[in-house]
C-alpha cells in the first residue's frame, strides 16, 4: 500500500496523518510542539514521534512522501538538523514548508486563492499561479492585528486608559481583574510584561462574553479585529495580482469561532470585492500536505 504522510507542527502540538493516494486517512499520530524555534531538539523529537505513530500501523516501504508544514520554519537558521534526522529515521522523500502554506492548500484544495489565519497570531497568505504572497505574520510586537493576542491586548490597554483618565472601571475590566485575582488596574503590569502570548490571548473569551452581553467597548474591539483581518486579506489580493471571483478561506479560532469577527471580516471584504467566495469550514492542515505532496510527486516523476 502506497501512502503519503502529512505533518502539521505548531507551537503546542504536532499532528501527523497518513493518507492513501486517493486521500483516505490510514493512520494518525500526535505529539508535542513542532515549532523548531521553541526548542530544536525537542521539536524534532516530537515530529519524528508523530510520524512514527503513523508508520507503526503501516509498512515503511509504502511511504512515498512526507510533507511537512511547521510554524516558524522560515525563521529557523539550522534547518539541517531536522532534515538529517528525517533521512536517518525514514530515508523517504520529504519537503518542509511553513504551516500557513499547508493550511492554504488544505482549505483551498491546492487551488489558487487567499487564506487568512487568526489564532494567537495572524497572517494572510495568497497563491496565484507561481506567485506566493503574504501579509501580516510579523509577530505580536510588530503586528498580528486581529489576532487573539491583539484582541486581549486592546482590553488591557483600555484598562490603562480608564485608570489614567479617572474613568469608572468598566465591566470588561472588572472581569479581567477578577480572573487575575487583582484588586486594582495598576497591578496588571506585572502580568502583561511577564506573560506569554498564549497567556495574554487566553483573555479573549472574556472580551467575547462581554460583547455578547452588549458591552460596546468589547464589541468595538472584535469589530476592529475583523476589519484588520479583512484589510490584511485585501492587501494580499493586491500584491498577489488577483482578479475578481477569488476564493478566501479562513482558519484559526478567532475567525472560525467568534461570529462578530468573522461576520465583520466577510462584510468588509465583500464591500470591496463583492464576488469573493468564502470558505469558512475548518479542515486539518495535513490534508494540504496530501495535495502538495501529490503535486511534488507528479513533478518529480
C-alpha positions in Angstrom: 0.0 0.0 0.0 1.4 3.4 -1.0 0.7 6.4 1.1 1.7 10.0 2.0 2.3 11.4 5.5 1.3 14.9 6.2 2.7 16.7 9.3 1.3 19.9 10.9 3.8 21.2 13.5 2.5 24.0 15.6 3.5 25.9 18.8 1.7 23.5 21.1 1.1 20.2 19.2 2.2 18.2 16.2 -0.3 16.2 14.1 0.7 13.6 11.5 -1.8 11.8 9.3 -1.1 9.1 6.7 -3.2 9.3 3.5 -3.5 6.8 0.8 -3.1 8.1 -2.8 -6.8 8.7 -3.0 -6.9 10.9 0.1 -8.3 8.5 2.6 -7.0 8.5 6.1 -5.0 5.4 7.1 -3.4 6.3 10.4 -2.7 9.2 12.7 -0.1 10.4 15.2 0.0 13.2 17.7 2.9 14.6 19.8 4.1 17.9 21.4 5.0 21.1 19.7 6.7 21.1 16.3 8.0 24.7 16.2 11.8 24.4 16.0 12.2 27.9 17.3 10.9 26.8 20.7 13.5 24.0 21.1 15.1 22.5 18.0 15.9 19.1 19.6 12.6 18.6 21.4 10.5 19.8 18.4 12.4 17.4 16.1 11.8 14.5 18.6 8.1 15.4 18.6 7.9 15.5 14.8 9.6 12.1 14.4 7.4 10.7 17.2 4.2 11.7 15.4 5.4 10.3 12.1 6.5 7.0 13.7 3.0 6.6 15.2 1.6 6.8 11.7 4.1 4.3 10.3 3.7 1.8 13.1 0.4 0.7 11.6 1.8 0.7 8.0 4.7 -0.7 6.1 7.5 1.8 5.8 8.3 0.8 2.2 4.9 2.0 1.2 5.6 5.6 2.3 6.1 7.6 -0.9 6.4 11.1 0.6 6.5 13.0 3.8 5.2 16.6 3.5 5.5 18.9 6.5 4.3 22.4 7.5 6.0 23.8 10.6 5.2 27.0 12.5 8.1 29.5 12.4 10.1 27.4 9.9 11.1 30.5 7.8 13.0 31.8 10.9 15.0 28.7 11.6 18.7 29.1 10.9 19.7 25.5 11.3 17.3 23.5 9.1 19.8 20.7 8.5 19.3 19.2 12.0 15.7 18.2 11.2 16.4 17.2 7.6 19.2 14.9 8.7 17.1 13.4 11.4 14.3 12.7 8.8 16.7 11.0 6.5 18.3 8.9 9.2 14.9 7.8 10.6 12.9 7.2 7.4 15.0 7.7 4.3 11.8 8.9 2.4 11.5 11.9 0.1 10.2 14.9 2.0 9.6 18.6 1.9 9.2 21.2 4.6 7.3 24.5 4.3 5.6 26.9 6.7 2.4 25.8 8.4 0.5 28.6 6.6 1.3 27.0 3.2 -0.2 23.6 4.1 -3.2 25.3 5.7 -3.8 27.2 2.5 -3.6 24.0 0.4 -6.0 22.2 2.8 -8.8 24.7 2.7 -8.4 25.7 -1.0 -7.6 22.1 -2.1 -4.4 23.1 -3.7 -6.0 25.8 -5.8 -5.2 29.5 -6.0 -6.8 31.9 -3.5 -6.1 33.5 -0.2 -6.0 32.1 3.3 -6.3 34.3 6.4 -5.4 32.8 9.7 -6.2 34.3 13.1 -5.4 32.4 16.3 -3.0 33.6 18.9 -1.2 35.4 15.9 -2.5 36.3 12.4 -1.3 36.2 8.8 -2.8 36.2 5.3 -1.3 34.1 2.5 -2.1 34.2 -1.2 -1.1 31.9 -4.0 -1.8 33.0 -7.6 -0.2 30.5 -10.0 3.5 30.6 -9.3 3.3 33.8 -7.2 3.1 33.4 -3.4 2.5 36.5 -1.2 1.9 37.1 2.4 0.8 40.0 4.6 1.0 40.0 8.4 2.7 37.3 10.4 5.0 39.9 12.0 4.5 38.6 15.5 2.9 40.2 18.5 5.4 43.1 18.8 5.4 44.2 15.2 1.9 43.3 14.1 -0.6 40.4 14.4 -3.5 42.8 14.3 -6.8 41.0 14.6 -5.3 38.0 16.4 -6.2 36.7 19.8 -3.2 38.4 21.4 -4.2 41.7 19.8 -7.8 41.4 20.9 -6.8 40.7 24.5 -4.2 43.4 24.5 -6.8 46.0 23.4 -8.8 45.2 26.5 -5.7 45.7 28.7 -4.9 49.0 27.0 -8.4 50.2 27.7 -7.9 49.3 31.4 -4.8 51.6 31.4 -6.9 54.5 29.9 -9.6 54.0 32.4 -7.0 54.4 35.2 -5.2 57.3 33.6 -8.3 59.3 32.8 -10.1 58.6 36.1 -12.9 56.8 34.3 -15.2 54.2 36.0 -13.8 50.7 35.9 -15.8 49.0 33.1 -17.5 45.6 33.4 -14.8 44.2 31.0 -12.0 45.5 33.2 -13.7 44.1 36.3 -13.9 40.6 34.7 -10.2 40.7 33.8 -9.2 41.8 37.3 -11.4 39.1 38.8 -9.7 36.4 36.6 -6.3 37.7 37.6 -7.3 38.0 41.3 -6.1 41.6 41.3 -7.8 44.5 43.2 -6.8 47.5 41.0 -5.7 48.2 37.5 -2.0 49.1 38.0 -1.4 45.6 39.1 -1.9 44.3 35.6 1.6 45.5 34.6 3.2 42.6 36.4 1.1 40.2 34.5 1.2 41.7 31.0 5.0 42.2 31.0 5.7 38.7 32.1 3.0 36.7 30.4 3.4 34.6 27.2 1.5 35.3 24.1 -0.8 32.4 24.8 -1.5 33.6 28.4 -2.4 37.1 27.1 -4.7 35.6 24.4 -6.5 33.4 27.0 -8.4 36.6 27.9 -10.2 36.7 24.6 -13.2 34.7 25.9 -13.9 37.5 28.4 -14.0 40.0 25.6 -16.3 37.8 23.6 -18.6 37.2 26.6 -18.8 40.9 27.3 -19.6 41.6 23.7 -22.4 39.1 23.8 -23.9 41.0 26.8 -23.9 44.2 24.8 -20.7 45.8 26.1 -20.0 48.4 23.4 -16.2 48.5 24.0 -15.9 44.7 23.7 -17.9 44.8 20.5 -15.8 47.6 19.0 -12.6 45.5 19.7 -14.0 42.5 17.9 -15.3 44.5 15.0 -11.9 46.2 14.6 -10.2 42.8 14.7 -12.4 41.6 11.8 -11.6 44.9 9.9 -7.9 44.4 10.4 -8.0 40.8 9.1 -10.0 41.9 6.1 -7.5 44.7 5.3 -4.7 42.2 5.5 -6.5 39.9 3.1 -7.2 42.8 0.7 -3.5 43.7 0.8 -2.6 40.1 -0.3 -5.3 40.4 -3.1 -3.5 43.5 -4.4 0.2 42.4 -4.1 -0.6 38.9 -5.5 -2.3 40.4 -8.6 -5.6 38.5 -8.2 -8.6 39.2 -10.4 -12.2 39.0 -9.4 -14.1 35.9 -8.2 -11.4 34.7 -5.9 -11.7 32.3 -3.0 -10.9 33.4 0.5 -10.5 30.8 3.3 -10.5 31.5 7.0 -8.7 29.5 9.7 -8.0 29.8 13.4 -10.1 30.1 16.5 -10.7 33.9 16.2 -12.1 33.7 12.7 -13.9 30.4 13.0 -15.3 30.7 16.5 -16.2 34.4 17.0 -19.2 35.4 14.8 -18.7 39.1 15.2 -15.1 38.9 14.0 -16.0 36.5 11.2 -19.1 38.5 10.0 -17.1 41.8 10.0 -14.3 40.1 8.1 -16.7 38.8 5.4 -18.7 42.1 5.2 -15.6 44.3 4.9 -14.1 42.2 2.1 -17.4 42.0 0.2 -17.6 45.8 0.4 -14.6 46.0 -1.9 -14.7 42.6 -3.6 -18.4 41.5 -3.8 -17.8 38.4 -5.9 -15.5 36.8 -3.3 -16.3 33.2 -2.4 -15.6 32.4 1.3 -14.5 29.0 2.7 -15.2 29.1 6.4 -15.3 25.4 7.4 -12.2 24.1 9.3 -10.1 21.3 7.9 -7.0 19.5 9.1 -3.9 21.2 7.6 -2.4 17.8 7.0 -4.8 17.5 4.1 -2.9 20.3 2.5 0.2 18.2 2.8 -1.6 15.5 0.8 -2.5 17.8 -2.1 1.0 19.4 -2.2 2.8 16.1 -1.9 0.8 14.8 -5.0 2.0 17.9 -6.9 5.6 17.3 -5.9 5.4 13.7 -6.8 4.0 14.4 -10.2 6.7 17.0 -10.9 9.4 14.6 -9.9 8.1 11.6 -11.8 
